[in-house]
Amino acid sequence: MPTDLPNTKLYNFVDTPAGIVYTQFGEAQVPLDANPIIDVTGYRRVNVRIGQTKATSWSLYMGKISGSTLSVENMVPIDNAIHSFEVIGPEIALFLKGGTPKSREKVQLWVYLRS
C-alpha cells in the first residue's frame, strides 16, 4: 500500500525576521511572499507562530481575498503559542495589529502549511 506523503510549505522568518511596517492605524500585513496573499489550495492545515513584537494581536484572514474579498478573520492575541487552523478557503493573509502607528520592526515568525 503506498504511503500518503504530506505536501508541506514553510514560510520561515525566524532566521531572517520579517520587516514589518505599521500603518497609521497600527496594522501591518505580513509580507509572507512577493504576493502577501497566499494560495492554500491543496493544503488542509495552517500553523502559525508569532515571536516577540510590538503588536498586541494578529489576524489570519482565510477565504477569497484577492480582488473582491469574502473572507473570515481569526483574531489571536500574541501569546507565545503555536496556533493551528483548518483550511476553509483558497487564500490566507496574515496581519499584525495593535502595533505602534507609523513604525517599523523586525518580527520572527513562521507559517507552516500541511496537506
Summary of the structure (lengths in Angstrom):
residues: 115
radius of gyration: 14.4
end to end distance: 19.2
largest distance: 56.1
contacts: 313
relative contact order: 0.38
helix: 0%
strand: 50%
